[in-house]
Amino acid sequence: MSRVDSLRIREAEEAARAVLSPGAHDFYAAGADEELTLGEAERSWRTWRFLPRVLRDVSHVDTSLDLLGTRLSAPVLAAPTAFHTMAHPDGEVATAGGLARAGSLLVLSSRATRPVEEVAAVAGPWWYQVYVLRDRELTVRQVERAVAAGARALVLTVDAPYVAHKPRVRLPLPLPAGDPLARAVGVDTRTRDWEQDPSIGPDAIGRLTGLSGLPVLVKGVLRADDAKMCVDAGAAGVIVSNHGGRQLDRAVSTASALPHVARAVGDTVPVLVDGGIRTGTDILTALALGARAVLVGRPVLWALADGGSDAVRELFTAYRGRLSEAMALAGVASLRDIAPDLLAGSPAY
């Protein structure tokens, strides 16, 4: 996948479909209910139009950035996605290795199917995604294990108090023999204790910060007031996300929510965004709307299934190249030069 665009991503999905079981493909691809939010995700980025600058020196374009103390080659991260061993025998280990070689960052899902220590051994910088579970002691054990393995931040996912109905998902999932998830996290995942706790409030942010000693980003925010609440409660970052269209169907697109959240948060903490981002121009649009970086989910799974660790590396190398091209054509040589005035009709913030 030497170039990244929507057409090539669809080709990669078709290639992945050929090697995935039908149940695995549908689990990865599915959205909630009628899949309206899922269907709008990619289109929402394409509604924006650029106002490119000219006569700027773009002979050298720099896509690198520092994000919460970590130097990255480009503002493109791997979103937390579950059950990678359904896509490739090496699962999250292969994903982490590819991302490390691309100079990117993995947000490791708490539903990973390889032990966190094995993933950390091959990963570059990585963050750990966490839910607050009904059994709080299980949450503590997961966080302590991630901290011991070298996670640099926690990503608290807050938009899934319950798991939404997904008509396309067939149970049981086609996981490899045994229970790789239980082995990976070291708990019995068949009990209700392993479910997300629907009663949590903003105080969970401070508790996780105190427990881990790490910055805690909050993922799943679509409202400006919620973003402000999270920052006031101690969040080190906010991730604008609708869970890939997998939770509340008919939730707004992240492209429409992002500028409102960015305006509310300002420069206090970094704002990140995921959901339907497929191209270099999508990334540039998100950065102009106020994101510090973006995350991609399903394309990582398609690449992993189609070509393993090498394909994941190639995907993120291509994202960096396509962003660099888009920046040069828009007349911006570095990420700090990207501003709302690159977009026609962009709100001021």
N, C-alpha and C positions, 0 to 999 in steps of 0.2 A: 504494500500500500504506500507507494512513493508519494502520492498526493492525497490530501484529505479533502473530500467534498461529499455532499449528500449522496451523489451517485455511487462513489466508491464505497461509502459506508454501507449502502444497500447491497452492493456486490459482495462485500465482506460478510454481511448477514446471511446472504444466500449461500455463500461458501460454508459458513458455520452451520447453517441448517442441514447441509449435506452430511456433516459428521456428528451433529448433536442428535440425541434422542428427541422425538417429538415433545416429550414432557419437559425436557431441559430447555429446549428452544422456547416453548410457550411460557415457561416460568420466567425466563429472562425478558421476553418481549412483552409480556402482558401488562395491561393497565387495569385500573379499577372500573367496575360497572360497564358503562357504555364506551369507555376509553375516549371520551371527548377531550379531556385534558391532555392525555397522551397524544392524541392526534394534532392538537394545536401547538405542541411544544416547538417543533422545528419551524413551522410557519411563522410563529410570533417573532422570531429574530429577523425574518426576511422583510418585515414591514418597514424597517428603518432604512433610510437612505443617507449616504455620506455627502459631506461638503468638503472634498479634499483640498488641502493646501498645496500650493505650487511654489517653485523656486526656493525650496528648502533643501539643505544638504542631506540626502538620504543615501550617500555612498556607503555608509556603514549603519546598519540597524541593530540595535541592542534590545533583545527580548528578555534579558535576565532580570531577576528581582530578588530582593530579600523579603521573605515572608515569615514573620514571627521568629526571626533569628536564623532562618534557613535560606541559603542561597540556592536558587533554582535557575535552570537554563531558560525557562519560559513560564508564563503564568497559566499553566495548564496542568491540573492535577487529576489523579484517578479517584473518582467518587467511590464511596463504600458500596460494594455489591456483594451479594451472598453466594456461597456454594460454588466456588470456582472449580472444584474437582468434577463437577458435572460437565465442564467445558474442556478440561485437560487433566490428565492424571496427576501432574505436579501442582495443579490448582494455584493457590495464592503465592506459592513459592516461585512459580514461573512468572506470574504477573509482576511480583516485586523485583525479580531480577531484570526483566525487560525495562521497567521504569527506572531502575537505578542506572542502567546503561544509557538511558535517554536523558538523564539529569533531572528527572521529575520526582514527584512525591506521591506515595500511596497512602490513601486513607483506608486502613484495613478494617473490613467489616467485622463486627462482633459475631456475625454468622459465618465467619471464615471456616473452611473445612481442612485447613492445615494448621498445626499448632503455631502459636504466635512466635515461639522461639525459633522455629524453622524458617518462618517468613523473615524475621528480623535478621537472621544470619546472612541473607543474601540481599536484603533491601538497602536502598539508600535511605534518605530521610523518610520517616513515615509517622503518620498520626493514627490514633486508634479511635474507631467509632464505638460509641457506647449508648446503650439504653439503660434507663433506671428500671430494674426488674422488680417484680412483686416481692421476691426474696432479696432484700437489700444486701444481704451477705454475699449472694452470688455476684452482684454488681461490684462489691468491694474486691472480691477475689479476682474478677476479670481485670479491673483497673490495676490492681497491684501487680498482676502478672504482666500486663502491658508495660507498665512503668519499668519493671525489672528488666524487660526485654529491650528497652531503649526507645519507646515511643516518645515523640517530641511534643505532642499535644493530644488532647482528647476532643472528639467531635460528638457532642451530645445531640442525638436525633430526637426531636420533640413533636413531630407531626404524625406519630403512629401510636396513639394511646391504645388503639385496637388495630388489628390487621384487617384491611378492607377486603371485601369480596372481589375476586378476580375470576370471572367466568372461564377464562382460558386456562387457568392453572388446574392441573390434575394432581391429585394426591393418591398415594404417597409420591414424593419427589424421587426421581431416578438417581439417587445418590449411590456412590460405590458401595460395595459390600461392607457390612458392619454399619457403624454409626460414626462417620468421620467428623461430624459436627461435635458430638459428645466427646470424642477423643481430643478434638482441637481445643475445646474450652474446658474440659475436665469436669463437666457436670452432667447430670441426667437431664437432657433437654426435652424429655417427654412430659414433664410435670408442668402444672400451671405456674409454678414458681419461676419458670423461665420466660413467662410472658411479660410484656411491658407493663409497668405500673401506670394505670390511667389517672392516678391521683396526684402526680407530682406537680410542683409549682416552681417558680423562679428560684427558690432557695436551693434547688438541686444544683444549680450552677456553682454556687459558693461551696457546697459540700464536696463536689467533685474536685474543685480547685484545691481545697484544703487536703483532701485525701491523696491526691496525686502529686501536688506541687507543680503541675503543668498548666499551661494556658488551656482554657476550655472554650471552644467555639460552639455555637448553637446552630444546628442545621434544621431547616424546615420552616423558616420564617418567611411570611408573605406580606405581613402588615407592618406599616411604619411604627405604630404604637407598640407592637410586640417587639420589634427590633430595639426600640428605645428601652423597653422594660428589661430586655436581656442584657443590654450594656450596663444599665443601672445596677443589675444584679451581679455584675462582675464578669460578663462574657468577654473573652479576648478577641472575639470575632463573630460575625454573623454570616450564615450561609443561606442565601435566598434559594428555596427549593420547594417543590411540590411533590417530592419523593418519586420523581420520574413518572408522574401520573398514576402512581400505584396506590394512593390513599384516597383522599376525597375527590371523586370525579366532579368536574365542573369548577374546580378551583382555578383561579386565574393563572395565566402563564407566568413563568419567572421573568420573561422579558418585559412584561407590563408591570410586575411588582418591583423589579430592581430599582428603578429611579426613585421611587417613593421611599424605599428602605435606605438607599444611599443618602438621600437628602436628610432623613431623620437622624442617621448615625453620624454623618459628616466625616471628619477625620479622626474620630475618637478610637475606632478599631477598624481593622480591615473588613470589607464586605466581599464575600465570594458568592458565586452563583452557579447553579447547574440546571439541567433540563433542556434537552433538544439541541445542544450546541454541537455542531458538526463540521464547521468550516473555519478557516482563518478569519473570514469576514464576520462570522458569528462572534468569534472571540474579540475582535476589535470593537464590535458593537457593544458587547458586554462591558469592556473596559471603558468605553466612552460614556456609558450609562452609570458608571460609578463603581464597578467591580474592581477589586485588586487582582483577582484571579478567577478562573473558571474551573469547574470539574466536569469530567465526562464519565459516563457509566457504561451503557450498553455497548458502545463501540469497543471498549476494552474487552468485553466478553466475546464479541465476534472475532476480534483479532486473536485472542487467546485460543479459542476453539479452532480457528483456521490455521494458525501457524505458531502457536506456543509463545514462548518468551521472546523470540526474535521478532515476531509480528507485533507484539506489544511495544517493543523498543522502536520498531519502524513507525508505528502509528504515532507515537509521541514525538519522534524526530520530525515526522511530516507535519504535525500540528505546529511545531516551532517554525518550520520553514514557511508554511502557509501564512502564519501570523506575520512573520517578517516581511513577506511579499506584500501583504495587505497594508502594513504600516508604511512601507516605502511608497506605495502608490497613493496613500492618503497624505503623504508629506510629513510623517512623524518618524523621527529617528530613534526614539527611546520611549519606554512606557510612561515616563513622566511628562512627555509631550502630548499624551492622549487626553483630550478634554471633551466636554459635552458639545462644544461648538463644531465637532467633526460630524455631528448628526443633524440633519434637517429637522427642525421642530422639536429638538431635545429640550426637556425642561431644564431650567437653570437651578443649580443647587450648589 
